[in-house]
Amino acid sequence: MASVPLLTTKLYSPPPRPDLLSRPRLVRRLEEGLRPGHRLTLISAPAGYGKTTLLSEWVAQTDRPVAWLSLDEADNDPVRFWTYLIAALQQVEPDLGRGIPEALRSPQRPPIESLLTPLINQIATLVEPVVLVLDDYHLISARQIQEGMTFLLEHQPGTLHLLIATRADPPLPTFRLRARGQLDELRSDNLRFTAEETKAFLNAVMGLDLTPEDAHVLEARTEGWIVGLQLAALSLRDRDDTSEFIAAFGGSHHYVLEYLIEEVVRRRPEPVQRFLMETSILDRLCGPLCNTVTGESDGDAMLTHLHQRNLFITPLDDERRWFRYHHLLTDLLQNLLRKERSPEQIRALHRRASDWYAQNGMAIEAVNHALTTKDFDRVAELVEQNSLAMVTRGELSTLLRWIDALPQDLALSRPWLCIHQAWPLTFAGKRGAVEPLLQQIERHVSPDDAAPEEKEILGHVAAMRAMLCTMHGDMRQAVEMAHQADELLPTGSLGPRSVISFAFANAYYAQADLAKAEQALTEKLETGRASDNLWILVRSLCDLADLRVIQGRRREALDLVQEALQEAEQRRARQFGTVGYVLVKLGELLHERNDLTTATGYVLEGIDLMQGWQQPYELVSGYTVLAAVRQAENDAQGAMAALRNAEEIRKRHPDYYRLNHLVRLCRVRLHLSQHGAEEAARQAQEARLGETGPRIYRERELIALAHVLVAHEKWDEALRLLAQLAETAETEGRFGRLIEILVLQAVAWQGLGDTARALTALERALTLGEPEGYVRVFMEHGEPMARVLRKAVRRNIAPDYVSRLLDALGVEAEEPAPTSPSPLFEPLTDREVEVLRLLGEGYSNRQIADALFITLNTVKKHTSNIYGKLGVRSRTQAVVRAQKLGLL
């Protein structure tokens, strides 16, 4: 997976200048602010108060490990911000945050809280506390970043101290930290020069020879404002009329600055003036970049000269290769530039800067310069050149911000721009928003054009359509689109090619061609390993696990899911949204083993990780599995709440076939468990269960329909359906499905009183299920299954396995045998005996129906038969007569 190119100069504190005034009182104050219990030191003051200079002096003197990050406006992209923050921490401890940048760059980026949790846990294990300095934090405005920083502050371990320098108070919970005594603050009043510092700065540092009176006047006029003093000192260096200048010096900061900048800049030689103005458009300066912008060849020499003359320029690395101007100087130099140069001349400077950045792999800086001058054609070119890498890195916020800045007509006329607007929408399943973009692309790119770029563009279109088709159940079209994409995309286009494998695998799976599905998934897995893409990797392993489940190979499925979890943990990505789906799959497999407590923990953790992940199928899967687990725990309310959550997501994606399928199945099964066969049958009919859809999903729905028929005691109808399902499932190797079918057949044959066939079906189900640890598939049929299992005990069929299943059901292995033949002319059936027993225990008709998983009408029918065979007319008479006959 491509990494974000880093400017390493952002990760180094500026080296302290030997000719600047040392400020030991403030250095001590910073050191004292790091005492145990303090979380944050906030240095908040307007420009020109020496915040960065003070920090660089403290860094040079402290013995503590310090991670430094200089921020700029481009860092408002969450991926870029957190990647740089982790890179800063890794300057101190290389293992901190390992794996998080990769997850940030995933198209399915998890919530930032999920990413910060493992980072916080890692920091908490540090032996020596670390200080993280964030300089120029006022440039960060993105809400997502502020939310992440708030989370970090609120869960900050004692081994981390944050030190933030800013021109304005950040939107962070400083009030809470202040109330708890966990905040230290330095503001303008703390930072301004005292009278003694002013005198020392002007005379000892700046080399002036001012009288105490003149120094006092300057200190009073500037109120200790450091940049004002520095500008005044620079103006005074070459003057003979010192006292007159100081006497005239005054006004607000804004006017003082303009006046002093005029004084400082205008007194430089003309080449220096020109260099200062033309390079003021740059956030960071190096010799080659300055040469490109100015058209000269003396960039390195000029930067050295400015640094030696202390003209508001700060080195950004120890080699003195990169510098930056003081922010105030930049603003005022740009004002001068606008006064003296035409808009076209200024645009030319930005174009040259943009070209240099583009040639040196700094796309963000290149685009920002093009945007400054509204050179939208240039922006479009740069976006097209860099968008693939940015999508791979997950820098979608920046990419979409650039595209949004373009005129709509231009954005829609550039195919690559449309493609990279469409991909995030495709992953979110938003077909209605994607298709207009794809059609717009096709209006500009001819399928008859054999040029490689046009073929690649159309390959992306086909890959997106293939993925959308699988989501919406159109598997034939999905295969066709996937083949098109396969022919059009170059072999090195790993991201879209993984989507091709995804589409093939899902289409073949839906058509019940498991061999081809497995081949496609294996290819997808290899792509994930080759690109080190965690999402492709774990999703491929989970999809392979689904194949194993349908084949009845649950142990292998469990191994694959655990391998996926291992891959994530090796990358320290356990807390990522990508891993949430893995945990849900693990919970689903443990649910079948009846390990409900562990299953619940995994599923809840998985759902929590997937919140905000923009992957509807994975989240709906989580809620439907949770519903099944809650129902198995006899938590009916919890099960229905999980179903409601799944239905809310489904409503937002009404055409997403797989979501509808999952929700339909879940709803019918819950109603069957909670409200009986009649309500489940109504739900099945309303959902048209098993009537439409791809073959593999229709088969699963028909098995659920057979379950409803069995519960409804429609034995013959159920058995006819099950016979058809069993034949195809066995012939095509879907033994996981066959186990479900055989269990239902056993219950149905038992309902008809055909014990021999019931045991034949059960024995086959036990033979297939025992090696793989099946439990819940038997348990969900309750007492009817217990009766068949008891008979299996008498026949010595799989005795250990049957004993474990009976224990799980909570029933005894043996039923009390009748002491004498029935005295009745027409004996009661087994089911009538069960109903009679419950009548004797005082059960209502409704309670009997629920206990035996039969309908209320069926209970009434059995009760009528009992009365007729016993020769009685009421419940009480039936119980008394049965007791006399020894039937109860």
Residue pairs with C-beta under 8 A, 6 or more apart in sequence:
1 102
1 105
1 392
1 393
1 531
1 532
1 533
2 105
2 389
2 392
2 393
3 101
3 105
3 393
4 79
4 80
4 83
4 101
4 105
4 393
4 395
5 361
5 362
5 363
6 83
6 84
6 87
7 284
7 362
8 317
9 70
9 284
9 316
9 317
9 322
10 69
10 70
10 71
10 72
10 84
10 316
11 67
11 68
11 69
11 70
11 84
11 87
11 88
11 91
12 68
12 316
12 317
12 318
13 55
13 56
13 59
13 60
13 66
13 68
13 133
14 52
14 53
14 56
14 314
14 315
14 316
15 56
15 60
15 315
15 318
16 53
16 56
16 57
16 60
17 53
17 310
19 205
19 310
20 53
20 57
20 205
21 193
21 197
21 200
21 201
21 204
21 205
22 57
23 50
23 54
23 57
23 197
26 54
26 58
26 186
26 190
26 191
27 54
27 57
27 58
27 61
29 184
29 186
29 190
30 41
30 54
30 55
30 58
30 62
30 163
30 186
31 58
31 62
32 184
33 41
33 184
34 41
34 64
34 129
34 131
34 161
36 158
37 158
37 181
37 182
38 161
38 182
38 183
38 184
39 153
39 156
39 161
39 162
39 177
39 182
39 183
40 153
40 161
40 162
40 163
40 164
40 172
40 174
40 177
40 182
40 183
40 184
41 161
41 162
41 163
41 164
41 183
41 184
41 185
41 186
42 164
42 166
42 169
42 170
42 174
42 183
42 184
42 185
42 186
43 51
43 54
43 55
43 163
43 164
43 165
43 166
43 185
43 186
43 187
43 191
44 165
44 166
44 167
44 168
44 169
44 185
44 186
44 187
45 51
45 167
45 186
45 187
45 188
45 191
46 167
46 188
46 253
47 167
47 227
47 326
47 327
47 328
48 225
48 226
48 227
48 228
48 253
48 326
48 328
49 188
49 191
49 192
49 225
49 226
49 227
50 191
50 226
50 227
51 135
51 165
51 166
51 191
52 135
52 136
52 165
52 314
53 226
54 191
55 133
55 135
55 163
55 165
59 66
59 68
59 133
62 131
64 128
64 129
64 130
64 131
65 92
65 93
65 128
65 129
65 130
65 131
66 92
66 130
66 131
66 132
66 133
67 88
67 89
67 91
67 92
67 130
67 131
67 132
67 133
68 88
68 91
68 133
68 135
69 84
69 85
69 88
69 132
69 133
69 134
69 135
70 135
70 136
70 316
71 81
71 84
71 134
71 135
71 136
71 137
71 139
71 140
72 136
72 139
72 283
73 139
73 368
74 80
74 364
74 365
74 368
74 398
75 81
75 84
75 139
75 140
76 139
76 140
76 141
76 142
76 145
76 397
77 142
77 364
77 395
77 397
77 398
77 401
78 104
78 109
78 112
78 142
78 144
78 145
78 148
78 397
79 104
79 105
79 109
79 393
79 394
79 395
79 396
79 397
79 398
80 364
80 395
80 398
81 140
81 142
81 145
82 100
82 101
82 104
82 112
82 115
82 145
82 148
83 101
83 104
85 132
85 134
86 96
86 97
86 100
86 101
86 119
87 101
88 132
89 96
89 97
89 119
89 123
89 130
89 132
90 96
90 97
92 130
93 126
93 130
95 122
96 119
96 122
96 123
97 119
97 122
97 572
98 571
98 572
99 118
99 534
99 571
99 572
99 573
100 115
100 118
100 119
100 572
100 573
102 532
102 534
102 571
102 573
103 109
103 110
103 115
103 534
103 571
103 573
103 576
103 578
104 115
104 394
105 392
105 393
105 394
105 395
106 394
106 533
106 534
106 535
106 576
106 578
107 391
107 394
107 396
107 423
107 424
107 427
107 535
108 427
108 535
108 577
108 578
108 613
108 614
108 615
109 394
109 396
109 577
109 613
110 575
110 576
110 577
110 578
110 580
110 609
110 610
110 612
110 613
111 577
111 609
111 611
111 612
111 613
112 144
112 147
112 148
112 151
113 148
113 151
114 575
114 576
114 577
114 609
115 575
115 576
116 148
116 151
116 152
116 155
117 155
117 575
118 572
118 573
118 574
118 575
120 152
120 155
120 156
120 157
122 572
123 130
123 157
123 159
123 160
124 157
124 158
124 159
125 159
126 159
126 160
128 159
129 158
129 159
129 160
129 161
130 159
130 160
130 161
131 160
131 161
131 162
131 163
132 160
132 161
132 162
132 163
133 163
133 164
133 165
134 162
134 163
134 164
134 165
135 165
136 165
136 166
136 167
137 164
137 165
137 166
137 170
138 166
138 167
138 168
138 170
140 146
140 170
142 397
144 397
146 170
146 171
146 172
149 170
149 172
150 172
150 173
152 162
153 162
153 172
153 173
153 177
154 173
156 162
164 170
174 183
177 183
178 185
191 226
192 223
192 224
192 225
192 226
193 201
193 219
193 224
193 226
193 229
194 224
195 215
195 216
195 219
197 224
198 215
198 216
198 218
198 219
198 224
198 229
199 210
199 212
199 215
199 219
201 226
201 229
201 230
201 233
202 208
202 210
202 215
202 218
202 229
202 233
203 209
203 210
203 215
206 230
206 233
206 234
206 236
206 237
207 237
208 233
208 236
208 237
208 242
210 218
210 236
210 242
210 246
214 242
214 243
214 246
217 246
217 247
217 249
218 229
218 232
218 246
218 249
219 229
221 228
221 246
221 249
221 250
222 228
222 229
222 232
222 256
225 253
227 257
227 312
227 326
227 328
228 253
228 256
228 257
228 260
230 310
230 312
231 256
231 257
231 260
231 261
231 263
231 264
232 246
232 249
232 260
234 260
234 263
234 264
234 310
234 311
235 245
235 260
235 263
235 264
235 267
236 242
236 245
236 246
238 267
239 245
249 256
250 256
251 259
257 328
257 332
258 332
258 335
261 329
261 332
261 333
261 336
264 311
265 273
265 276
265 277
265 333
265 336
266 273
268 276
268 311
271 298
271 302
272 302
272 305
272 306
274 294
275 290
275 294
275 296
275 302
276 306
276 311
276 333
277 333
277 336
277 337
277 340
277 341
278 293
278 294
278 337
278 349
279 285
279 290
279 293
279 294
279 325
280 325
280 329
280 330
280 333
280 334
280 336
280 337
281 293
281 334
281 337
281 346
281 349
281 350
281 353
281 369
281 372
282 289
282 290
282 293
282 353
283 324
283 365
284 316
284 322
284 323
284 324
285 299
285 303
285 313
285 322
285 323
285 324
285 325
286 299
286 303
286 321
286 322
286 323
287 299
287 300
287 301
287 303
287 321
288 299
288 356
289 299
289 353
289 356
289 357
290 296
290 299
290 302
290 303
291 297
291 298
291 299
292 352
292 353
292 355
292 356
293 349
293 352
293 353
293 356
295 352
303 313
303 320
303 323
304 320
306 313
306 323
307 313
307 315
307 320
307 323
311 329
312 325
312 326
312 328
312 329
313 323
313 324
313 325
313 326
314 323
314 324
314 325
314 326
315 322
315 323
316 322
316 323
316 324
325 333
337 346
338 346
346 373
347 373
347 375
350 369
350 370
350 372
350 373
350 375
351 369
351 370
351 373
351 375
351 378
353 365
353 369
354 365
354 366
354 367
354 369
354 370
354 375
354 378
354 382
355 366
357 363
357 365
357 366
357 369
358 366
358 382
358 385
363 382
363 385
363 386
363 389
363 390
364 398
366 382
367 379
367 382
367 383
367 386
367 402
370 376
370 378
370 379
370 382
371 379
371 402
371 405
376 405
376 406
376 407
376 410
377 410
379 402
379 405
379 406
380 406
380 410
380 411
380 414
380 417
383 399
383 402
383 403
383 414
383 416
383 417
383 420
384 414
384 416
384 417
387 399
387 416
387 417
387 419
387 420
388 420
388 495
390 396
390 398
390 399
390 420
391 399
391 420
391 423
391 495
392 495
396 424
399 420
400 421
400 424
403 411
403 417
403 420
403 421
406 417
411 417
411 418
411 421
412 418
412 440
413 444
415 441
415 444
415 445
415 457
416 457
418 437
418 438
418 440
418 441
419 437
419 441
419 457
419 460
419 461
421 437
422 434
422 437
422 438
422 441
422 464
423 460
423 464
424 614
425 433
425 434
425 437
426 434
426 464
426 467
426 468
427 467
427 614
427 615
428 614
428 615
428 616
429 468
429 471
429 616
429 617
429 653
429 656
430 653
431 468
431 471
431 472
431 655
434 464
434 468
435 468
438 461
438 464
438 465
441 457
441 458
441 461
442 458
442 461
445 454
445 457
445 458
446 454
447 458
449 455
452 490
455 488
455 489
456 488
456 489
456 490
456 493
458 484
458 488
459 484
459 485
459 487
459 488
459 489
459 490
459 493
459 496
460 485
460 489
460 496
462 481
462 482
462 484
462 485
462 488
463 481
463 482
463 485
463 489
463 496
463 497
463 499
463 500
463 503
464 499
465 477
465 481
466 478
466 479
466 481
466 482
466 484
466 485
466 499
466 500
466 503
467 478
467 499
467 502
467 503
469 475
469 477
469 478
469 481
469 503
469 507
470 478
470 502
470 503
470 506
470 507
470 510
471 617
471 656
471 657
471 658
472 655
472 656
472 657
473 510
473 657
473 658
473 693
473 694
473 697
475 506
475 507
475 510
475 511
475 694
476 507
478 503
478 506
478 507
479 503
479 504
479 507
479 508
481 503
482 500
482 503
482 504
482 507
485 496
485 497
485 499
485 500
485 503
486 497
486 500
489 496
489 497
489 500
491 497
494 527
494 530
494 531
494 533
495 531
495 533
497 527
498 524
498 527
498 528
498 531
498 533
498 536
501 520
501 521
501 523
501 524
501 527
501 540
502 520
502 524
502 539
504 516
504 517
504 520
505 517
505 518
505 520
505 521
505 524
505 543
506 517
506 543
508 514
508 516
508 517
508 520
509 517
509 543
509 546
509 547
509 696
510 694
510 695
510 696
510 697
511 694
511 695
511 696
512 695
512 696
512 699
512 732
512 734
514 547
514 550
514 551
514 732
514 733
514 734
517 547
518 544
518 547
521 540
521 543
521 544
521 547
522 540
522 544
524 536
524 539
524 540
524 543
525 536
525 537
525 540
525 541
525 544
527 533
527 536
528 534
528 535
528 536
528 537
528 538
528 539
528 540
529 537
534 567
534 568
534 571
534 573
534 576
534 578
535 578
537 564
537 567
538 564
538 565
538 567
538 568
538 578
538 579
538 581
538 582
539 578
539 581
541 560
541 561
541 563
541 564
541 567
541 582
542 560
542 561
542 564
542 581
542 582
542 585
544 560
545 556
545 557
545 558
545 560
545 561
545 564
545 585
545 589
546 557
546 585
548 554
548 556
548 557
548 560
549 557
549 589
549 736
550 696
550 734
550 736
550 737
551 733
551 734
551 735
551 736
552 734
552 735
552 736
552 737
552 738
552 739
552 768
552 769
552 772
553 735
553 736
553 772
554 589
554 592
554 736
554 772
554 773
554 774
555 771
555 772
555 773
557 589
558 586
558 589
561 582
561 585
561 586
561 589
562 586
564 579
564 582
564 585
565 574
565 579
565 582
565 583
565 586
568 574
568 576
568 578
568 579
568 582
573 579
575 609
576 609
577 609
577 610
577 611
577 612
577 613
577 615
578 613
579 606
579 609
580 605
580 606
580 607
580 608
580 609
580 610
580 613
580 618
580 622
581 606
581 610
581 615
581 618
581 621
581 622
582 606
583 602
583 603
583 605
583 606
583 609
584 602
584 603
584 606
584 607
584 610
584 618
584 621
584 622
584 625
586 602
586 606
587 598
587 599
587 600
587 601
587 602
587 603
587 606
587 625
587 626
587 629
588 599
588 603
588 625
588 628
590 596
590 598
590 599
590 602
591 599
591 625
591 628
591 629
591 632
591 776
592 773
592 774
592 775
592 776
592 777
593 773
593 775
593 776
594 632
594 775
594 776
594 779
594 808
596 629
596 632
596 633
599 629
600 626
600 629
600 630
600 633
603 622
603 625
603 626
603 629
604 626
606 622
607 619
607 622
607 623
607 626
610 618
610 619
610 622
611 619
613 619
616 649
616 650
616 652
616 653
616 656
616 659
617 656
617 658
617 659
617 662
619 649
620 646
620 649
620 650
620 659
620 662
620 663
621 662
623 642
623 643
623 645
623 646
623 649
624 642
624 643
624 646
624 662
624 663
624 665
624 666
626 638
626 639
626 642
627 639
627 640
627 642
627 643
627 646
627 666
627 670
628 639
628 666
628 669
630 636
630 638
630 639
630 641
630 642
631 639
631 669
631 670
631 673
631 674
632 776
632 779
632 780
636 673
636 674
639 670
639 673
639 674
640 670
640 674
643 663
643 666
643 667
643 670
646 659
646 662
646 663
646 666
647 663
647 667
649 659
650 656
650 659
650 660
650 663
653 659
654 660
657 693
657 694
657 697
658 697
661 693
661 697
661 700
661 701
664 687
664 689
664 701
665 700
665 701
665 704
667 683
667 687
668 680
668 683
668 684
668 687
668 689
668 704
668 708
669 680
669 704
669 707
671 679
671 680
671 683
672 679
672 680
672 707
672 708
672 711
673 780
676 711
676 849
676 850
676 853
676 854
676 855
676 856
677 708
677 711
677 712
677 713
677 853
677 854
677 855
678 712
678 855
678 856
678 857
680 708
680 711
681 708
681 712
684 704
684 705
684 708
689 701
689 702
689 704
689 705
690 698
690 701
690 702
690 704
690 705
691 698
692 698
693 701
699 725
699 728
699 729
699 734
699 737
700 737
702 721
702 725
703 725
703 737
703 740
703 741
703 744
705 721
706 718
706 721
706 722
706 725
706 741
706 744
707 744
709 717
709 718
709 721
710 718
710 744
710 747
710 748
710 751
710 781
711 853
711 854
712 854
712 855
713 751
713 854
713 855
713 858
715 748
715 749
715 751
715 752
716 752
718 744
718 748
719 745
719 748
719 749
719 752
722 741
722 744
722 745
722 748
723 745
725 737
725 741
726 738
726 741
726 742
726 745
728 734
729 735
729 737
729 738
729 741
730 738
735 768
738 768
739 765
739 768
739 769
739 774
739 777
740 777
742 761
742 762
742 764
742 765
742 768
743 761
743 762
743 765
743 777
743 778
743 781
743 785
744 781
745 757
745 758
745 761
746 758
746 759
746 761
746 762
746 765
746 785
746 788
747 758
747 781
747 784
747 785
747 788
748 758
749 755
749 757
749 758
749 761
750 758
750 784
750 787
750 788
751 784
751 831
753 829
753 830
755 791
758 788
758 791
759 788
759 791
759 792
759 795
759 797
762 788
762 789
762 792
762 797
763 792
763 797
763 798
765 777
765 778
766 792
766 797
766 798
766 801
766 802
767 798
768 774
769 777
769 778
769 801
770 798
770 801
775 804
775 805
775 808
778 785
778 789
778 805
778 808
778 809
779 785
779 805
779 808
779 809
781 853
782 809
782 853
783 811
783 834
783 851
783 852
783 853
784 852
784 853
785 805
785 809
786 806
786 809
786 811
787 815
787 830
789 802
789 805
789 806
789 809
790 806
790 811
790 813
790 814
790 815
792 798
792 802
793 799
793 802
793 803
793 806
793 813
793 814
802 813
803 813
806 812
806 813
818 886
819 886
820 886
822 828
822 885
822 887
823 885
823 886
824 869
824 870
824 885
825 869
826 869
827 869
828 836
828 865
828 866
828 869
828 887
831 852
831 862
832 862
832 865
832 866
832 869
833 887
834 852
835 848
835 852
835 859
835 862
835 863
835 866
836 866
836 878
836 879
836 882
836 887
836 888
837 888
838 847
838 848
838 851
838 852
839 848
839 863
839 866
839 875
839 878
839 879
840 879
840 882
840 883
840 888
843 851
845 856
845 859
845 860
845 863
846 856
848 854
848 859
849 855
849 856
849 858
849 859
852 859
863 875
866 878
867 873
867 874
867 878
870 877
870 878
870 881
870 882
870 885
871 881
872 878
872 881
879 888
882 888
